[in-house]
Amino acid sequence: MMRKNLFLPLKRQHLFQTAMLLTTVALAVMAALWGKQQWLGADLPALLRHEAGAVKEWLFWQLWLPRALVAAGAGAALGAAGAVFQCLTRNPLGSPDIIGVNAGAAMGAVAAALLWPGYVPVTLGALLGSLLVLLLILLGTRGRMDFGMDIIISGLAVNAAALALVQFGLTSVRQESAQQMAAWLSGSLAARSWAQVEAVWLGLPPLLLALVLLNTRLGLLALGDAAAAALGVPLRRTAWLALLSATALAALAVVAAGPVAFLALAAPHLVRHLFDTDRPMIAAAALMGAVLLLLSDGVARLLPTASQLPVGVVTAGLGGVYLCILMIFSRKTA
């Protein structure tokens, strides 16, 4: 059922986005300064002057700050990508991890890192893997651009095949490399470096800007293809540009943090429920994704466990609880 609030007051959107941006910055600063056994807030001026001591310098500049920046960037990429996929498929389950784009990016990254090391960059491998999955999904729908239930079913099939190839790749390498890659495949922000920061933040701004510029057209698509075409929206061009940009964003997130589960599904869901709208709201979904991943990483880092949980385990657990609550309330209101 279409929601009534298809067109929202700009002031309300801007207030929400400003609040989410400030929350993202605050959480990123907290993540860069706070560990399980140490708080570096009082040392921030010395850290910025590089006068805080070797251990604190290493914790801040080489461990916690890159991790916080990767979490914010990957979360924003997944939130925006999820909003686009849900808009195009007109299905709340149409996120890149459900359809199989994340699994394809993981397949490409595993092939580049483990099977052909030094020949294909991991970022390029992830992008090629996600594009291959997207091509197979479109072939499964016989090239139709209606993005209905067919693309969900095709995506689930391709997702299973991509995960099988990932598992095959893990069995073909040394045990140590396979264990490291298996932890990354759970969705992990451990030991992130400035290389991952560059990988996600060099691609995020132009891709996000492209989707924000398409946001009005995507919002009109929520009226239906016939109405959008009557209003002058070039359907195929808009769908292709949005789909390719969202796929590239999902691939960047997988390269930076692994295939983090449920985030691309939950972030746009929460935004739509907060505003009671069917518009994609790309910027708001991106900021919500950044906030959710930073919060989930904070939980993973600060839990009193013997070993630190991968952030993908936390997002999967919280996402499962969220879906259960959503199903319960949707049945009560049905």
N, C-alpha and C positions, 0 to 999 in steps of 0.2 A: 504494500500500500504506500502511495506517495505521501510524504509529509506536507503539511500546509506551508511551512516556513521555507519556501524555496528561495526567496530573496530576503536577505537579512540586512538590518541597518548597519552601515559601515562603521558607525561609532562603536557599536557593540562588538563587532569583529576586531577593530583596532584595540579596544581596551583588553579584550581577551588575549590577543597576540602579544601585546606589550607585557601583560602580566606573565604569560608563559615564557617570553624571552628573558625577563628578569629572573624568573624561577630557574631557567636553564643556566644562566650565568652564575647564580648563587650556588646551585648544585655542583656545577663544574669547579668553582673555586673551592667548595668544601671537599670535593673528591680529590683535588690536587693537594690539599693540606692535611687530610685526615686519614690515618691508617688505623689498624686494629690496636696498635700499642703506642701510637705517637700522634701528636697534634702539633703542626708546624705553623699555626696561625700567628703566634708571637714572633716567629722568625721570618715572616714574609718580607719586611723591608730588607733584612740582611740577605735573604734568598735572591731578591731582585738585584742586589748589588754584588751577588756571588761572594758573600763574606760569611756564610752561615756554617762552614765546615764541610768536609768531604762527604760524610754520611748523609747529612741533611740535604746537601746539594744533589747528591745522587737520587735520593728518595723523591725530591720535588721535580727536578729537571729531567731525569731519565726514567722514572718509574710512574709516578702518580700523575703528573701533568699530561704526558702523552696519553695515558690511559683515559683521563677525563675528556680530553679533546676527541679521542677516537669514539668514546661512548656518545658524546653529544653529536658528532658528525654521522656516525652509523645509525643512531636512533632517528635523527632527522631524515636521513635517506630512506629508511624503512617506513617511517610514518608517511612521507610523501608518496612513496611507491605504492603502499597499501591503499591510500586514498584514490589513486588513479585506477588501480586494478578493480577496486570495488565500484567505482563510478562506471567504468567501461563495461563490466560484466553485469552491473545492476544486481549484484549478489553480495551479501555481507561476508561470504566466505571467499570472495575473489581476491585473496592476497597473494603476493609472490611466493610465499612459503607453501601455501596450500596448492597453488597451481603447479609449482615445480620449478619456478625460475631460480629460487634460492638453491635448490638441489642441483640444478644445472650449473650455476656459478661455482658451487662446491666441487662438482665433478671436474670442471675446467681447472680450478685452482689445484686440486689434487693431482691431476694429470701434469700440470706445468711444474709443480713443486717436487713431485716424487718420481714420475715416470720420465719426464724430459727436463731435468734440472739444468739451468743455464742456457737452454735453447729458447724457451718461451717464458716471458715474464708472468708472474702469478696474476697480476692485474689483468693482463691481456687474456690469459687462460680463463679467468673467471668470466670476463665479458663474452668471450667466444662461447663458453659453455652455456651461459644464460641465453645468448642469442640462438644457439642451436636448439635448446629446449623450446624457446618461443617459436622457432620455425616448425618444429615437430608438432607443437600444439596447433598452430594454424593449419598445417597439413591435415591434422586429425579432424579439424572442423571444415575441411575442404575449402579453405580460403575465405569462408564467409566472415564478414566483419560485424556480425550482430552481437558477438561476445555474450551469448546466452549460456544456458546450461551445458551446451556441447563443449565449450572451452574449459569448463570446470572438470568435466569427465575426462577430456583429453589430457588436461594438466595433471590429474591424479595418476593416470596411466604413465605419462612421461616421468612424473616425479618418482614413481616406484622404480622405473628403469634406470634413472639417473642415480638413485641411491644404491642400486645394485652394482652399478659400475664403480661408484665410490668405494664400496666394500671390497670389490675385486682389486682396485688399486691399492688398498691398504694391505691386502694379503700378499701383494707382489713386492713389498719392500721390507727392509729390515724392521725388526720388532720395535726398536727405539724410535725410529722415524714414524712408524705406524701409530705408536702410543701418543706421540706429540700431535700428530694429525688428527687422531681420534678425539683428543681433548679440544682441539680447535673446532672440529665438526660439531661439537656440542654447543658452540657459541661461546667464545671466551675472549675476555679482555686482558688476560694475564700476559705480562711481559710485552705489552705494546710498546712500540718504538716510534721515533719521529718519521720513519719510513711509512708506517701505517697512517700517521697523521696526514702526511702529504698525499697519500693515495686517496684518502676519502675527501680531504678538504680542497684539493685541486679540482676535483670533478663535481663536488656538491654545489657550489654557487651557480655555475652556468646551467647545470641541469635543473636545479630548483627554480632558477629564474625563468627558464623555458616553460616549466609547468605552471608557475604562477601567472605567466602571460597567457597561458591557455586556460586558466581557471574559469574565466567567464564562459568560454565555449563549452568546457566540460560541464559547467552548471546548466547550460541550456540543453545539453544532452540528457539531463535528468528529466526533461519534459517529454522525451521520446524522440526517436530519429525523425519522424515526419515533422513534428513541431520545430525541432532544431533546424532541419533543412529549410523549412519555410521562413525561418528567421535569419537565414543566410549563413548558417554554420557549414563549412566544408567537412562533411562527416568523415570520409576516408582519410583526408590529410590530418585532421585533428586527432583521429584515433591512432594513426600510425605515429605521429610525433609524440603524443602522450605515452603510447605504449613503449616506444623505443627509449624515451627519456626515463620512464619508470623502471624499465629493465636494467638500464645502465646504473641507476641509483641502487637497485637491489644488488647488482654485482659489486659495486664499490663497498657496500655495507658488508657483504660476505668476505671480501678480501680483507677488510679492516678488522672484523670481529667474528668471522665465521657465520654460519647460518643460524642466527638468533631466532628462536621460535616465537610465534604468536605476536610479536611486537607490531609487525605490519598489519596484522588483523585487528589488534585491540586499539591502537592509537586513533585511526580514523573513526572506528566505532564509537569511542568515547566522545570525540568531537561532535559527531552527528547527534548523539544522544543529548549532549549538553545544549546544543542549539536547536534540536528537534528539526533537522533539515536533511534533505537529500543532496545538497550541494557538496562537492568534494572538499572544499576549503583546504587547499594544498598547504598553505603556510601554517595554518593552525595545526593540521595533522603532523607536519614536520616538527613543530615545536613540541607537540604532545609526545611524539616518538622520542625526541631527545630527553625530555623530562623522565619518561618511563624507563629508558635504558639507564640513565644516570641513577635513578632511584633503585632499580634492580641491581645495578653494580654495587651500590652502597650496601644493599642487603647481603650480596654475595661476599663482599670484603669484610663486613663487620660481624657476620654470624660467628658465634663461638664454636666453631668446628675445628677438628684437627687439621684438615686441609681446606683450602679455599675452593668453594664451589664455582664451576663455570657459570657465567651470567646467564647462559642459555637455559640452564637447569632452573634458575629462579624465574625467568620469564615464562618458561613452559608451565611451571607449577602455578604461577599467578594467572597465566592465560587460561589454564584449564578451569580454575576456580571462577574466573570471570565469565567464561562461556556457560558454566553450570548455572550461575546466578542469572545470566541473561535468559537462558532457556526457562528457568523457573518463573521469572517475572513475565516473560512473553506469553507463557501458558496461562498465567493468572489474568492477563489483560485480554486474552483472545476471546 
